[in-house]
C-alpha cells in the first residue's frame, strides 16, 4: 500500500456531483460526518516487481544452463565447478578438467550499447503531428531506412506512449542486431493539486543484442525531427568490454561468457566484486560435490517459487500455470480473486487480497514419482523438499537422478522450457495492480469496490 488518501466532509456526501439539493445546507462544524471515503493503490511498486520477476527468472535459467549436469550432454565422469558466490559468478567444468581452485576478481562487466528516449507522460497528447516520419538506423557500416506513421484517433491526438510504441515496433520488426523496448513506470506526481498521486511515464530503450564494443549503432532523422525530439540520437551508454582477473592475471572480453581453461572450465560473470574481495571457483571430482551443487540449484529454485508466492498480490496465478504447464504430474486450476478481512468494517487497511494455491498435485505419475524415487518431494506450491537420501541417490543411481532432473522429461528441463515461454511473452504480462479500493461508510454500513487490471504495461490510473 503506497499511499492512503482520506477525506471527510461534514454533514454532506463527499462527492459534490451527487448532491441533489438546489440550495446549500449550512455546515454543522461540530457534527461528526456519517460518511467517509478512503482509497489506496499499489501501482507505485509494480515497476519494481515486474523488473524483479524478469531478473529472477533470468537468473534461475542462467543457473540451470551453467550446470554441466543440467545443460549439456552429461559426462558420467563427474566434475563440478562450484563458486563461492553464485550471485556474481557461475562456472562449469568438463570431465577432463583438473581438480583445482581458481581465484577470481571481477572489476567490471561487459555492457551493451544503449540509447534511451526522453521520459514522457504516457497519456498526454503528443506534440508530433499526424504523418510519416523517416529515420535511419546504422549498425556498423550498414544503414536501414525506417518509416514511422503517427495516426491520431478521430477527434483526438495520438498519445506520447502510442508514438513510442510505433517506433519500437518499426525497429523490432526488422530483426536487426539491436532491440527496442518500450518501458512504463509509475512516478509520484508532484502537482500541488494532486496530493499523493502517481502518474504514468513511458520511454523507449534501444540496445545492441550483444555486449561489448563490436556492435556500434546510431539513429538519425531523415525526414522530420522525431528521433532528435525524442532524444534517441544520443548514446546513453557505450558498449564496453569486461575486466576480470583469474589468479591475478588481467583479462578483458566483449562477452560475459568466458573461458577459464580451454575446453575444461568456463564461467559466466554476473556481478562486480568489491575491493579486496576474491571469489573462488572450485573444480572437484566425485558425486558428493555434484549432490551439493544440485542441492544449491534446487534451493535457488525454491527461493524463486517462494518469492512468487510472497508477491501474489501483484503477480497473476497464470504465471504458475505457464511455469508448470509441461509437468504432467501437476494440474493448474483457474483462480478466483477473493478479499479477506479481519471482520472490521471500518479499517480498510486490514483488507487483504490473495489467491488459492496455484497448483495441486493431480496424481502420482512420471515426474512426481521420479523425483520421489531419488529423494526429492514435490510440494503442492511447486517447491521441492530435499530428503536425506538424495545424496545417496546421486552416488548410487546417477542415471535416475539425471533422468528425473535433466532428461528429456526432466523437471528442470520442463521448467527451463516454460521460462522460455514466459520470456517470449514478456514477464510483465503476469504482473497486475489493484488500482484502488474505495470504502463508503454510512450509518455503520460498509461497501467496497475493487478495480483489478492485468496488463503488460503499468496500469492506467483510476480516479
ChimeraX attribute file (.defattr): number of C-alpha atoms within 10 A of each C-alpha:
attribute: neighborCount
match mode: 1-to-1
recipient: residues
	/A:1	13
	/A:2	12
	/A:3	15
	/A:4	15
	/A:5	12
	/A:6	10
	/A:7	10
	/A:8	15
	/A:9	16
	/A:10	16
	/A:11	17
	/A:12	16
	/A:13	18
	/A:14	17
	/A:15	9
	/A:16	8
	/A:17	7
	/A:18	9
	/A:19	12
	/A:20	7
	/A:21	7
	/A:22	6
	/A:23	7
	/A:24	7
	/A:25	9
	/A:26	8
	/A:27	11
	/A:28	10
	/A:29	10
	/A:30	8
	/A:31	9
	/A:32	11
	/A:33	18
	/A:34	16
	/A:35	20
	/A:36	18
	/A:37	17
	/A:38	19
	/A:39	21
	/A:40	20
	/A:41	22
	/A:42	17
	/A:43	27
	/A:44	22
	/A:45	17
	/A:46	23
	/A:47	19
	/A:48	12
	/A:49	18
	/A:50	22
	/A:51	12
	/A:52	15
	/A:53	20
	/A:54	16
	/A:55	13
	/A:56	17
	/A:57	19
	/A:58	16
	/A:59	18
	/A:60	20
	/A:61	18
	/A:62	16
	/A:63	22
	/A:64	22
	/A:65	17
	/A:66	21
	/A:67	22
	/A:68	20
	/A:69	25
	/A:70	20
	/A:71	17
	/A:72	12
	/A:73	10
	/A:74	15
	/A:75	12
	/A:76	11
	/A:77	11
	/A:78	20
	/A:79	25
	/A:80	29
	/A:81	28
	/A:82	24
	/A:83	23
	/A:84	14
	/A:85	15
	/A:86	19
	/A:87	13
	/A:88	16
	/A:89	24
	/A:90	23
	/A:91	26
	/A:92	24
	/A:93	28
	/A:94	21
	/A:95	17
	/A:96	13
	/A:97	20
	/A:98	15
	/A:99	13
	/A:100	11
	/A:101	15
	/A:102	15
	/A:103	15
	/A:104	22
	/A:105	25
	/A:106	24
	/A:107	16
	/A:108	18
	/A:109	22
	/A:110	21
	/A:111	21
	/A:112	25
	/A:113	24
	/A:114	23
	/A:115	23
	/A:116	21
	/A:117	22
	/A:118	14
	/A:119	16
	/A:120	19
	/A:121	16
	/A:122	21
	/A:123	16
	/A:124	14
	/A:125	16
	/A:126	19
	/A:127	11
	/A:128	18
	/A:129	12
	/A:130	14
	/A:131	11
	/A:132	13
	/A:133	20
	/A:134	17
	/A:135	20
	/A:136	18
	/A:137	19
	/A:138	15
	/A:139	17
	/A:140	11
	/A:141	7
	/A:142	9
	/A:143	13
	/A:144	13
	/A:145	12
	/A:146	16
	/A:147	16
	/A:148	18
	/A:149	14
	/A:150	20
	/A:151	18
	/A:152	17
	/A:153	9
	/A:154	7
	/A:155	5
	/A:156	9
	/A:157	17
	/A:158	20
	/A:159	22
	/A:160	21
	/A:161	23
	/A:162	18
	/A:163	21
	/A:164	24
	/A:165	18
	/A:166	16
	/A:167	22
	/A:168	19
	/A:169	15
	/A:170	15
	/A:171	20
	/A:172	15
	/A:173	10
	/A:174	12
	/A:175	8
	/A:176	13
	/A:177	14
	/A:178	21
	/A:179	18
	/A:180	23
	/A:181	18
	/A:182	19
	/A:183	18
	/A:184	22
	/A:185	21
	/A:186	21
	/A:187	15
	/A:188	13
	/A:189	14
	/A:190	12
	/A:191	10
	/A:192	8
	/A:193	8
	/A:194	10
	/A:195	12
	/A:196	15
	/A:197	22
	/A:198	20
	/A:199	17
	/A:200	23
	/A:201	20
	/A:202	23
	/A:203	21
	/A:204	24
	/A:205	18
	/A:206	24
	/A:207	26
	/A:208	23
	/A:209	15
	/A:210	18
	/A:211	22
	/A:212	23
	/A:213	17
	/A:214	15
	/A:215	18
	/A:216	19
	/A:217	22
	/A:218	17
	/A:219	20
	/A:220	18
	/A:221	19
	/A:222	15
	/A:223	13
	/A:224	14
	/A:225	15
	/A:226	21
	/A:227	21
	/A:228	15
	/A:229	14
	/A:230	18
	/A:231	17
	/A:232	22
	/A:233	18
	/A:234	16
	/A:235	18
	/A:236	16
	/A:237	13
	/A:238	19
	/A:239	22
	/A:240	20
	/A:241	21
	/A:242	21
	/A:243	18
	/A:244	23
	/A:245	15
	/A:246	17
	/A:247	13
	/A:248	11
	/A:249	10
	/A:250	12
	/A:251	13
	/A:252	18
	/A:253	17
	/A:254	20
	/A:255	19
	/A:256	23
	/A:257	15
	/A:258	18
	/A:259	13
	/A:260	18
	/A:261	12
	/A:262	9
	/A:263	12
	/A:264	16
	/A:265	21
	/A:266	18
	/A:267	20
	/A:268	20
	/A:269	21
	/A:270	20
	/A:271	17
	/A:272	18
	/A:273	18
	/A:274	10
	/A:275	9
	/A:276	7
	/A:277	10
	/A:278	17
	/A:279	19
	/A:280	18
	/A:281	25
	/A:282	20
	/A:283	23
	/A:284	20
	/A:285	18
	/A:286	13
	/A:287	21
	/A:288	15
	/A:289	20
	/A:290	22
	/A:291	20
	/A:292	16
	/A:293	18
	/A:294	19
	/A:295	16
	/A:296	15
	/A:297	18
	/A:298	20
	/A:299	16
	/A:300	17
	/A:301	24
	/A:302	17
	/A:303	15
	/A:304	18
	/A:305	16
	/A:306	15
	/A:307	14
	/A:308	20
	/A:309	19
	/A:310	12
	/A:311	13
	/A:312	17
	/A:313	19
	/A:314	24
	/A:315	24
	/A:316	20
	/A:317	25
	/A:318	17
	/A:319	19
	/A:320	21
	/A:321	18
	/A:322	17
	/A:323	20
	/A:324	23
	/A:325	17
	/A:326	17
	/A:327	19
	/A:328	17
	/A:329	18
	/A:330	22
	/A:331	16
	/A:332	19
	/A:333	14
	/A:334	10
	/A:335	14
	/A:336	10
	/A:337	11
	/A:338	10
	/A:339	11
	/A:340	10
	/A:341	13
	/A:342	10
	/A:343	9
	/A:344	11
	/A:345	16
	/A:346	14
	/A:347	12
	/A:348	19
	/A:349	13
	/A:350	13
	/A:351	14
	/A:352	12
	/A:353	14
	/A:354	16
	/A:355	15
	/A:356	12
	/A:357	15
	/A:358	22
	/A:359	20
	/A:360	15
	/A:361	17
	/A:362	13
	/A:363	12
	/A:364	13
	/A:365	12
	/A:366	15
	/A:367	20
	/A:368	22
	/A:369	16
	/A:370	20
	/A:371	23
	/A:372	18
	/A:373	17
	/A:374	24
	/A:375	18
	/A:376	21
	/A:377	18
	/A:378	18
	/A:379	13
	/A:380	14
	/A:381	16
	/A:382	21
	/A:383	17
	/A:384	17
	/A:385	17
	/A:386	18
	/A:387	13
	/A:388	10
	/A:389	12
	/A:390	22
	/A:391	22
	/A:392	16
	/A:393	18
	/A:394	23
	/A:395	15
	/A:396	13
	/A:397	14
	/A:398	17
	/A:399	13
	/A:400	17
	/A:401	23
	/A:402	18
	/A:403	18
	/A:404	25
	/A:405	22
	/A:406	21
	/A:407	19
	/A:408	12
	/A:409	16
	/A:410	20
	/A:411	21
	/A:412	22
	/A:413	20
	/A:414	21
	/A:415	22
	/A:416	20
	/A:417	16
	/A:418	21
	/A:419	21
	/A:420	16
	/A:421	14
	/A:422	19
	/A:423	14
	/A:424	9
	/A:425	12
	/A:426	13
	/A:427	21
	/A:428	23
	/A:429	19
	/A:430	21
	/A:431	27
	/A:432	25
	/A:433	23
	/A:434	21
	/A:435	20
	/A:436	22
	/A:437	18
	/A:438	17
	/A:439	21
	/A:440	20
	/A:441	18
	/A:442	13
	/A:443	9
	/A:444	10
	/A:445	11
	/A:446	13
	/A:447	11
	/A:448	14
	/A:449	11
	/A:450	11
	/A:451	12
	/A:452	14
	/A:453	12
	/A:454	17
	/A:455	13
	/A:456	16
	/A:457	19
	/A:458	26
	/A:459	21
	/A:460	16
	/A:461	14
	/A:462	9
	/A:463	7
